[in-house]
């Protein structure tokens, strides 16, 4: 009994290294970025498949920057797959995965702004999510997270 009391007196009241862990600064942002990359990627895959399959989800009268809805469907599908890959890669904590995630989120931001004629509110909200992903990875990801 006395060894437990002595340990708590030395380590501070109520602290037990088996249960408490100080996460590096910004770990939450990186976890948020990885989760949002995965979710955005899944939604982009669904959006892409809907656009490719001539679904009645998107308006027919919309005019796009170039080409038609099927082309943008393929672009969304490819961007979604890249985002899902980046989400799993960011979880490894490597510097290459961090930059890959930033590039994929930036690419998706541009794609979403070009996809505004099909779904304006959705595209703008996805653009905002991409901005948060880029911030989380740029400010806290990679080497800074490991040293934190």
mmCIF file of the C-alpha atoms, coordinates in Angstrom:
data_MODEL
# 
_entry.id   MODEL 
# 
loop_
_atom_site.group_PDB 
_atom_site.id 
_atom_site.type_symbol 
_atom_site.label_atom_id 
_atom_site.label_alt_id 
_atom_site.label_comp_id 
_atom_site.label_asym_id 
_atom_site.label_entity_id 
_atom_site.label_seq_id 
_atom_site.pdbx_PDB_ins_code 
_atom_site.Cartn_x 
_atom_site.Cartn_y 
_atom_site.Cartn_z 
_atom_site.occupancy 
_atom_site.B_iso_or_equiv 
_atom_site.pdbx_formal_charge 
_atom_site.auth_seq_id 
_atom_site.auth_comp_id 
_atom_site.auth_asym_id 
_atom_site.auth_atom_id 
_atom_site.pdbx_PDB_model_num 
ATOM 1   C CA . UNK A 1 1   ? 0.000   0.000  0.000   1.00 0.00 ? 1   UNK A CA 1 
ATOM 2   C CA . UNK A 1 2   ? 2.747   2.433  0.871   1.00 0.00 ? 2   UNK A CA 1 
ATOM 3   C CA . UNK A 1 3   ? 4.450   2.046  -2.518  1.00 0.00 ? 3   UNK A CA 1 
ATOM 4   C CA . UNK A 1 4   ? 1.255   3.174  -4.275  1.00 0.00 ? 4   UNK A CA 1 
ATOM 5   C CA . UNK A 1 5   ? 0.951   6.167  -1.960  1.00 0.00 ? 5   UNK A CA 1 
ATOM 6   C CA . UNK A 1 6   ? 4.624   7.050  -2.445  1.00 0.00 ? 6   UNK A CA 1 
ATOM 7   C CA . UNK A 1 7   ? 4.268   6.793  -6.211  1.00 0.00 ? 7   UNK A CA 1 
ATOM 8   C CA . UNK A 1 8   ? 1.259   9.116  -6.302  1.00 0.00 ? 8   UNK A CA 1 
ATOM 9   C CA . UNK A 1 9   ? 2.996   11.594 -4.055  1.00 0.00 ? 9   UNK A CA 1 
ATOM 10  C CA . UNK A 1 10  ? 5.977   11.709 -6.414  1.00 0.00 ? 10  UNK A CA 1 
ATOM 11  C CA . UNK A 1 11  ? 4.005   11.739 -9.679  1.00 0.00 ? 11  UNK A CA 1 
ATOM 12  C CA . UNK A 1 12  ? 1.233   14.081 -8.554  1.00 0.00 ? 12  UNK A CA 1 
ATOM 13  C CA . UNK A 1 13  ? -2.206  13.322 -7.196  1.00 0.00 ? 13  UNK A CA 1 
ATOM 14  C CA . UNK A 1 14  ? -4.326  11.158 -9.440  1.00 0.00 ? 14  UNK A CA 1 
ATOM 15  C CA . UNK A 1 15  ? -1.813  10.689 -12.245 1.00 0.00 ? 15  UNK A CA 1 
ATOM 16  C CA . UNK A 1 16  ? -1.212  7.192  -13.531 1.00 0.00 ? 16  UNK A CA 1 
ATOM 17  C CA . UNK A 1 17  ? 1.013   6.802  -16.612 1.00 0.00 ? 17  UNK A CA 1 
ATOM 18  C CA . UNK A 1 18  ? -0.971  3.735  -17.641 1.00 0.00 ? 18  UNK A CA 1 
ATOM 19  C CA . UNK A 1 19  ? -4.131  5.755  -18.251 1.00 0.00 ? 19  UNK A CA 1 
ATOM 20  C CA . UNK A 1 20  ? -3.021  9.250  -19.223 1.00 0.00 ? 20  UNK A CA 1 
ATOM 21  C CA . UNK A 1 21  ? -1.248  10.220 -22.380 1.00 0.00 ? 21  UNK A CA 1 
ATOM 22  C CA . UNK A 1 22  ? -0.257  13.693 -23.466 1.00 0.00 ? 22  UNK A CA 1 
ATOM 23  C CA . UNK A 1 23  ? -0.967  13.835 -27.192 1.00 0.00 ? 23  UNK A CA 1 
ATOM 24  C CA . UNK A 1 24  ? 1.338   15.993 -29.288 1.00 0.00 ? 24  UNK A CA 1 
ATOM 25  C CA . UNK A 1 25  ? 0.114   19.475 -30.088 1.00 0.00 ? 25  UNK A CA 1 
ATOM 26  C CA . UNK A 1 26  ? -2.171  19.383 -33.118 1.00 0.00 ? 26  UNK A CA 1 
ATOM 27  C CA . UNK A 1 27  ? -2.887  15.651 -33.065 1.00 0.00 ? 27  UNK A CA 1 
ATOM 28  C CA . UNK A 1 28  ? -6.601  16.420 -33.093 1.00 0.00 ? 28  UNK A CA 1 
ATOM 29  C CA . UNK A 1 29  ? -6.273  18.527 -36.229 1.00 0.00 ? 29  UNK A CA 1 
ATOM 30  C CA . UNK A 1 30  ? -4.417  15.765 -38.042 1.00 0.00 ? 30  UNK A CA 1 
ATOM 31  C CA . UNK A 1 31  ? -7.000  13.190 -36.967 1.00 0.00 ? 31  UNK A CA 1 
ATOM 32  C CA . UNK A 1 32  ? -9.754  15.566 -38.119 1.00 0.00 ? 32  UNK A CA 1 
ATOM 33  C CA . UNK A 1 33  ? -8.011  16.044 -41.465 1.00 0.00 ? 33  UNK A CA 1 
ATOM 34  C CA . UNK A 1 34  ? -7.631  12.294 -41.999 1.00 0.00 ? 34  UNK A CA 1 
ATOM 35  C CA . UNK A 1 35  ? -11.273 11.605 -41.108 1.00 0.00 ? 35  UNK A CA 1 
ATOM 36  C CA . UNK A 1 36  ? -12.555 14.426 -43.308 1.00 0.00 ? 36  UNK A CA 1 
ATOM 37  C CA . UNK A 1 37  ? -10.360 13.282 -46.198 1.00 0.00 ? 37  UNK A CA 1 
ATOM 38  C CA . UNK A 1 38  ? -11.938 9.852  -45.925 1.00 0.00 ? 38  UNK A CA 1 
ATOM 39  C CA . UNK A 1 39  ? -15.492 11.189 -45.663 1.00 0.00 ? 39  UNK A CA 1 
ATOM 40  C CA . UNK A 1 40  ? -15.034 13.681 -48.482 1.00 0.00 ? 40  UNK A CA 1 
ATOM 41  C CA . UNK A 1 41  ? -13.495 10.953 -50.598 1.00 0.00 ? 41  UNK A CA 1 
ATOM 42  C CA . UNK A 1 42  ? -16.437 8.634  -49.989 1.00 0.00 ? 42  UNK A CA 1 
ATOM 43  C CA . UNK A 1 43  ? -18.911 11.390 -50.873 1.00 0.00 ? 43  UNK A CA 1 
ATOM 44  C CA . UNK A 1 44  ? -16.956 12.258 -54.007 1.00 0.00 ? 44  UNK A CA 1 
ATOM 45  C CA . UNK A 1 45  ? -17.006 8.623  -55.099 1.00 0.00 ? 45  UNK A CA 1 
ATOM 46  C CA . UNK A 1 46  ? -20.785 8.568  -54.619 1.00 0.00 ? 46  UNK A CA 1 
ATOM 47  C CA . UNK A 1 47  ? -21.181 11.921 -56.434 1.00 0.00 ? 47  UNK A CA 1 
ATOM 48  C CA . UNK A 1 48  ? -18.996 10.696 -59.266 1.00 0.00 ? 48  UNK A CA 1 
ATOM 49  C CA . UNK A 1 49  ? -20.931 7.471  -59.675 1.00 0.00 ? 49  UNK A CA 1 
ATOM 50  C CA . UNK A 1 50  ? -24.232 9.375  -59.667 1.00 0.00 ? 50  UNK A CA 1 
ATOM 51  C CA . UNK A 1 51  ? -22.963 11.772 -62.316 1.00 0.00 ? 51  UNK A CA 1 
ATOM 52  C CA . UNK A 1 52  ? -21.544 8.995  -64.500 1.00 0.00 ? 52  UNK A CA 1 
ATOM 53  C CA . UNK A 1 53  ? -24.735 6.944  -64.271 1.00 0.00 ? 53  UNK A CA 1 
ATOM 54  C CA . UNK A 1 54  ? -26.979 9.759  -65.576 1.00 0.00 ? 54  UNK A CA 1 
ATOM 55  C CA . UNK A 1 55  ? -28.819 9.939  -62.273 1.00 0.00 ? 55  UNK A CA 1 
ATOM 56  C CA . UNK A 1 56  ? -31.581 12.489 -61.889 1.00 0.00 ? 56  UNK A CA 1 
ATOM 57  C CA . UNK A 1 57  ? -29.827 14.031 -58.889 1.00 0.00 ? 57  UNK A CA 1 
ATOM 58  C CA . UNK A 1 58  ? -28.143 16.772 -60.923 1.00 0.00 ? 58  UNK A CA 1 
ATOM 59  C CA . UNK A 1 59  ? -29.881 19.324 -63.096 1.00 0.00 ? 59  UNK A CA 1 
ATOM 60  C CA . UNK A 1 60  ? -29.717 18.877 -66.841 1.00 0.00 ? 60  UNK A CA 1 
ATOM 61  C CA . UNK A 1 61  ? -29.595 22.592 -67.648 1.00 0.00 ? 61  UNK A CA 1 
ATOM 62  C CA . UNK A 1 62  ? -26.348 23.335 -65.785 1.00 0.00 ? 62  UNK A CA 1 
ATOM 63  C CA . UNK A 1 63  ? -23.414 24.598 -67.850 1.00 0.00 ? 63  UNK A CA 1 
ATOM 64  C CA . UNK A 1 64  ? -19.939 23.453 -66.846 1.00 0.00 ? 64  UNK A CA 1 
ATOM 65  C CA . UNK A 1 65  ? -16.489 24.964 -67.264 1.00 0.00 ? 65  UNK A CA 1 
ATOM 66  C CA . UNK A 1 66  ? -15.704 22.351 -69.892 1.00 0.00 ? 66  UNK A CA 1 
ATOM 67  C CA . UNK A 1 67  ? -17.277 19.153 -71.163 1.00 0.00 ? 67  UNK A CA 1 
ATOM 68  C CA . UNK A 1 68  ? -20.388 17.628 -69.590 1.00 0.00 ? 68  UNK A CA 1 
ATOM 69  C CA . UNK A 1 69  ? -21.694 15.996 -66.418 1.00 0.00 ? 69  UNK A CA 1 
ATOM 70  C CA . UNK A 1 70  ? -20.197 12.563 -67.218 1.00 0.00 ? 70  UNK A CA 1 
ATOM 71  C CA . UNK A 1 71  ? -16.712 14.024 -67.502 1.00 0.00 ? 71  UNK A CA 1 
ATOM 72  C CA . UNK A 1 72  ? -17.115 15.777 -64.166 1.00 0.00 ? 72  UNK A CA 1 
ATOM 73  C CA . UNK A 1 73  ? -18.405 12.520 -62.731 1.00 0.00 ? 73  UNK A CA 1 
ATOM 74  C CA . UNK A 1 74  ? -15.165 10.785 -63.696 1.00 0.00 ? 74  UNK A CA 1 
ATOM 75  C CA . UNK A 1 75  ? -13.147 13.669 -62.282 1.00 0.00 ? 75  UNK A CA 1 
ATOM 76  C CA . UNK A 1 76  ? -15.073 13.458 -58.991 1.00 0.00 ? 76  UNK A CA 1 
ATOM 77  C CA . UNK A 1 77  ? -14.643 9.677  -58.864 1.00 0.00 ? 77  UNK A CA 1 
ATOM 78  C CA . UNK A 1 78  ? -10.869 9.910  -59.360 1.00 0.00 ? 78  UNK A CA 1 
ATOM 79  C CA . UNK A 1 79  ? -10.590 12.739 -56.802 1.00 0.00 ? 79  UNK A CA 1 
ATOM 80  C CA . UNK A 1 80  ? -12.597 10.663 -54.317 1.00 0.00 ? 80  UNK A CA 1 
ATOM 81  C CA . UNK A 1 81  ? -10.387 7.611  -54.694 1.00 0.00 ? 81  UNK A CA 1 
ATOM 82  C CA . UNK A 1 82  ? -7.276  9.764  -54.235 1.00 0.00 ? 82  UNK A CA 1 
ATOM 83  C CA . UNK A 1 83  ? -8.785  11.294 -51.097 1.00 0.00 ? 83  UNK A CA 1 
ATOM 84  C CA . UNK A 1 84  ? -9.517  7.897  -49.592 1.00 0.00 ? 84  UNK A CA 1 
ATOM 85  C CA . UNK A 1 85  ? -5.929  6.808  -50.282 1.00 0.00 ? 85  UNK A CA 1 
ATOM 86  C CA . UNK A 1 86  ? -4.665  10.059 -48.727 1.00 0.00 ? 86  UNK A CA 1 
ATOM 87  C CA . UNK A 1 87  ? -6.828  9.540  -45.627 1.00 0.00 ? 87  UNK A CA 1 
ATOM 88  C CA . UNK A 1 88  ? -5.175  6.204  -44.916 1.00 0.00 ? 88  UNK A CA 1 
ATOM 89  C CA . UNK A 1 89  ? -1.734  7.564  -45.772 1.00 0.00 ? 89  UNK A CA 1 
ATOM 90  C CA . UNK A 1 90  ? -2.051  10.542 -43.414 1.00 0.00 ? 90  UNK A CA 1 
ATOM 91  C CA . UNK A 1 91  ? -2.629  8.067  -40.597 1.00 0.00 ? 91  UNK A CA 1 
ATOM 92  C CA . UNK A 1 92  ? 0.956   6.856  -40.984 1.00 0.00 ? 92  UNK A CA 1 
ATOM 93  C CA . UNK A 1 93  ? 2.282   10.308 -40.076 1.00 0.00 ? 93  UNK A CA 1 
ATOM 94  C CA . UNK A 1 94  ? 4.849   10.505 -42.854 1.00 0.00 ? 94  UNK A CA 1 
ATOM 95  C CA . UNK A 1 95  ? 5.853   13.754 -44.468 1.00 0.00 ? 95  UNK A CA 1 
ATOM 96  C CA . UNK A 1 96  ? 5.059   12.434 -47.967 1.00 0.00 ? 96  UNK A CA 1 
ATOM 97  C CA . UNK A 1 97  ? 1.544   11.471 -46.850 1.00 0.00 ? 97  UNK A CA 1 
ATOM 98  C CA . UNK A 1 98  ? 1.059   14.932 -45.392 1.00 0.00 ? 98  UNK A CA 1 
ATOM 99  C CA . UNK A 1 99  ? 1.975   16.636 -48.661 1.00 0.00 ? 99  UNK A CA 1 
ATOM 100 C CA . UNK A 1 100 ? -0.058  14.135 -50.660 1.00 0.00 ? 100 UNK A CA 1 
ATOM 101 C CA . UNK A 1 101 ? -3.069  14.927 -48.461 1.00 0.00 ? 101 UNK A CA 1 
ATOM 102 C CA . UNK A 1 102 ? -2.557  18.671 -48.917 1.00 0.00 ? 102 UNK A CA 1 
ATOM 103 C CA . UNK A 1 103 ? -2.279  18.288 -52.701 1.00 0.00 ? 103 UNK A CA 1 
ATOM 104 C CA . UNK A 1 104 ? -5.348  16.055 -52.932 1.00 0.00 ? 104 UNK A CA 1 
ATOM 105 C CA . UNK A 1 105 ? -7.399  18.439 -50.764 1.00 0.00 ? 105 UNK A CA 1 
ATOM 106 C CA . UNK A 1 106 ? -6.265  21.365 -52.919 1.00 0.00 ? 106 UNK A CA 1 
ATOM 107 C CA . UNK A 1 107 ? -7.170  19.479 -56.078 1.00 0.00 ? 107 UNK A CA 1 
ATOM 108 C CA . UNK A 1 108 ? -10.576 18.647 -54.641 1.00 0.00 ? 108 UNK A CA 1 
ATOM 109 C CA . UNK A 1 109 ? -11.125 22.293 -53.698 1.00 0.00 ? 109 UNK A CA 1 
ATOM 110 C CA . UNK A 1 110 ? -10.572 23.298 -57.323 1.00 0.00 ? 110 UNK A CA 1 
ATOM 111 C CA . UNK A 1 111 ? -12.799 20.473 -58.571 1.00 0.00 ? 111 UNK A CA 1 
ATOM 112 C CA . UNK A 1 112 ? -15.548 21.460 -56.137 1.00 0.00 ? 112 UNK A CA 1 
ATOM 113 C CA . UNK A 1 113 ? -15.453 25.086 -57.272 1.00 0.00 ? 113 UNK A CA 1 
ATOM 114 C CA . UNK A 1 114 ? -15.771 23.882 -60.856 1.00 0.00 ? 114 UNK A CA 1 
ATOM 115 C CA . UNK A 1 115 ? -18.682 21.611 -59.856 1.00 0.00 ? 115 UNK A CA 1 
ATOM 116 C CA . UNK A 1 116 ? -20.752 24.526 -58.484 1.00 0.00 ? 116 UNK A CA 1 
ATOM 117 C CA . UNK A 1 117 ? -23.231 24.542 -61.418 1.00 0.00 ? 117 UNK A CA 1 
ATOM 118 C CA . UNK A 1 118 ? -24.370 21.016 -60.514 1.00 0.00 ? 118 UNK A CA 1 
ATOM 119 C CA . UNK A 1 119 ? -24.712 21.380 -56.723 1.00 0.00 ? 119 UNK A CA 1 
ATOM 120 C CA . UNK A 1 120 ? -23.837 24.885 -55.490 1.00 0.00 ? 120 UNK A CA 1 
ATOM 121 C CA . UNK A 1 121 ? -24.342 24.579 -51.718 1.00 0.00 ? 121 UNK A CA 1 
ATOM 122 C CA . UNK A 1 122 ? -22.750 21.144 -51.525 1.00 0.00 ? 122 UNK A CA 1 
ATOM 123 C CA . UNK A 1 123 ? -19.728 22.254 -53.572 1.00 0.00 ? 123 UNK A CA 1 
ATOM 124 C CA . UNK A 1 124 ? -19.148 25.329 -51.414 1.00 0.00 ? 124 UNK A CA 1 
ATOM 125 C CA . UNK A 1 125 ? -19.439 23.333 -48.180 1.00 0.00 ? 125 UNK A CA 1 
ATOM 126 C CA . UNK A 1 126 ? -17.002 20.709 -49.511 1.00 0.00 ? 126 UNK A CA 1 
ATOM 127 C CA . UNK A 1 127 ? -14.644 23.541 -50.486 1.00 0.00 ? 127 UNK A CA 1 
ATOM 128 C CA . UNK A 1 128 ? -14.760 24.773 -46.874 1.00 0.00 ? 128 UNK A CA 1 
ATOM 129 C CA . UNK A 1 129 ? -13.991 21.264 -45.603 1.00 0.00 ? 129 UNK A CA 1 
ATOM 130 C CA . UNK A 1 130 ? -10.996 21.130 -47.948 1.00 0.00 ? 130 UNK A CA 1 
ATOM 131 C CA . UNK A 1 131 ? -9.703  24.411 -46.529 1.00 0.00 ? 131 UNK A CA 1 
ATOM 132 C CA . UNK A 1 132 ? -9.876  22.961 -42.991 1.00 0.00 ? 132 UNK A CA 1 
ATOM 133 C CA . UNK A 1 133 ? -8.108  19.798 -44.156 1.00 0.00 ? 133 UNK A CA 1 
ATOM 134 C CA . UNK A 1 134 ? -5.306  21.829 -45.716 1.00 0.00 ? 134 UNK A CA 1 
ATOM 135 C CA . UNK A 1 135 ? -4.961  23.913 -42.546 1.00 0.00 ? 135 UNK A CA 1 
ATOM 136 C CA . UNK A 1 136 ? -4.819  20.866 -40.284 1.00 0.00 ? 136 UNK A CA 1 
ATOM 137 C CA . UNK A 1 137 ? -2.193  19.113 -42.362 1.00 0.00 ? 137 UNK A CA 1 
ATOM 138 C CA . UNK A 1 138 ? -0.116  22.197 -43.132 1.00 0.00 ? 138 UNK A CA 1 
ATOM 139 C CA . UNK A 1 139 ? -0.033  23.534 -39.585 1.00 0.00 ? 139 UNK A CA 1 
ATOM 140 C CA . UNK A 1 140 ? 0.263   20.343 -37.553 1.00 0.00 ? 140 UNK A CA 1 
ATOM 141 C CA . UNK A 1 141 ? 1.003   17.319 -39.752 1.00 0.00 ? 141 UNK A CA 1 
ATOM 142 C CA . UNK A 1 142 ? 4.161   15.422 -40.585 1.00 0.00 ? 142 UNK A CA 1 
ATOM 143 C CA . UNK A 1 143 ? 7.391   16.046 -38.723 1.00 0.00 ? 143 UNK A CA 1 
ATOM 144 C CA . UNK A 1 144 ? 5.866   18.688 -36.443 1.00 0.00 ? 144 UNK A CA 1 
ATOM 145 C CA . UNK A 1 145 ? 3.411   16.129 -35.087 1.00 0.00 ? 145 UNK A CA 1 
ATOM 146 C CA . UNK A 1 146 ? 6.133   13.590 -34.324 1.00 0.00 ? 146 UNK A CA 1 
ATOM 147 C CA . UNK A 1 147 ? 8.321   16.167 -32.567 1.00 0.00 ? 147 UNK A CA 1 
ATOM 148 C CA . UNK A 1 148 ? 5.381   17.858 -30.740 1.00 0.00 ? 148 UNK A CA 1 
# 
